[in-house]
Amino acid sequence: MKIRLGVVGDIHGNYRGLKQAVREMGRIETLLFTGDGYREISRLQDETDIDIDFRIEGVVGNCDFCSLFPTEQILCFGRYRVLLTHGHLYGVKSDLTRLGMVGREQKADLVVFGHTHEALCDDWYEVKLFNPGSLSAERSYRGPSYGIIEISDAGINPVINRL
């Protein structure tokens, strides 16, 4: 088993950056969206100059209005459980403890979140926490970024990429 996921979030109007990130990702099976950019994600589905042959799973962020995505969801990839959330409901800008605890309660192997605009890949006890950062250059002091997650029988390997 080998599954390749793309991860974006906190787009905040940077549609050009979203398209560039999707092009750079190469072949992915699913694009995970951590919220704050629903309008841009919706536009992506109608794009004709890039190949959109993957499914999109997303959650609503605190700046998404009229979003059709849920506030969070559990996704299964092979034997691994992934909790996808924006993170604002768990106070992630000040502390990741609540987020990690929810991940454990949900029996998630990986929690993918956004909201802080800071890329992060860290282990919280037996739960891996992953934030792809922000695609919006104005809101990320390290520059825009996105994530790639490779899942195989050997485990979960998340990587942060800069645009």
N, C-alpha and C positions, 0 to 999 in steps of 0.2 A: 504494500500500500504506500502510495506517495501522493499527497495532496498539497497543492500550492494555492495559498490565499493571498489576496492583496488587501491592504487595510488603509483607509483614509478617514479623515475626520477634521472637524473645525476648519472647514473650507472657507466660510465667511465671504462668499462672492468670488473667489479666485477660480473661476471655471477653466481658465487657461492652464493653471497649475494642476487641476484635476485631470484634464486631458493629457498633459505631459506625464503625470504620474502613472496613469493607466497605460500609456505607451511604453514607459520604462519598465513596467512590471512584467511585460512579456505574457506568456500563457499562464493564466490563473483559472481556477475552477469557480471561485466565488470571490466577490469583492465585499469586504466587511466595511460598513460605514458607521462610525462612532457618533454621528450626530453633528449638528450645526453646519448645514449646507444642503438641506433637503432639496431646495430649488435646483442647485447645481447637479445633484445626483439624479433628479428627475429628468433634467435636460440630457444627461449622458445617455439615457436609454434610447433617445431619439437620434443620437449622433450617427452620421453617415461616413465621416472621414477616418474613423477608427473602428476596429473590429470588436464589437461587444458580444462575445460568445461565452459569457459567464453569467451566473446569477448574482443578484445583488441582495444582500441581507443588511438591514440597517436598524438603527434606533433613533428616536427623536432626541434632539438636544435642547438645551434651554433657550436657544435662539431660533428654533424651528417652529414656525407657525403653520398650521394647516397640514402638518405632516401625517402621512398614513402609516408611518412606522410605529411600532410599540415602544414603550419606555425602556424595555430590556427584553432580551430573549436568550434562551439556551439553544445552542446549535451543536449537533453531533457530527464529528468528522472521524470516521473509523471508530475506534474505541475511546476517543477523547471527547470530553464535554467542554464547550466554550461558552462562557457567559459574556454576552455583548451588551454594553451599557454606555451611556454618555458619561456617567460618573457624578454629575452635579447633585444627584439625590443622596450621595454618600460623602459629601464634603471632601472630595479628593484634592482640592486646592490647598487644604491645610494638613491632611493626614490620610494615609491609605489603609489604615486599620479596618475601618468599617467595610471598605470595598473588599479587602482580603477575607474578612469574616463572612461576608455574603457569598463570596466565591466558594469558601469551604462549605457553607450551609447548602449551597446548590450543587455540591460535589463536582465543581468545575475543576478541570485541569489547568485551564487558562482563562483569565479575565482580560478582555479587550475593552479599553475605555478611552475616553478623550477628555475634554473640558479644560484641562490645565494648559494646553498648547505646548507642553513640554514632552518630548519623546522619552520613553522609559521602557526598559526591559529589566525586570527584577523578579526574584523569587520571594514570595511571602509564605513562609513555611512550605507546605507542599503545593501551593498554588502559584502559578506563574502569572505575573501582572505585566501587561503590555499596552503601551500608549504610543500610537504612531506619530504623535506630535501634531502640528497644524500645517495645513497646506497654505495658510494665509501668512505671507511674509511679514505683514504689518503686525501680526499678533504673536510671532514666535521669534524670540531673540537669537536663536541659533539658525534661523532660516527655515524655509518650508521643508517638510519631511513627510514620508509615508512609510508604510511597513509591508514586509513580505513575511508570511508565516509558512514554513514547510513542515508538514506533518507526515511522519512515517512510522513504521513499527518501532523504530529506535527512539521516537519521542517527538517533541515539539521544538522547532527551531525558529524563533522570531528574530527578524533583522530590521533595523531602522535604516532607511535610505534618505539621503538629502537630495532635493531637487537641484 
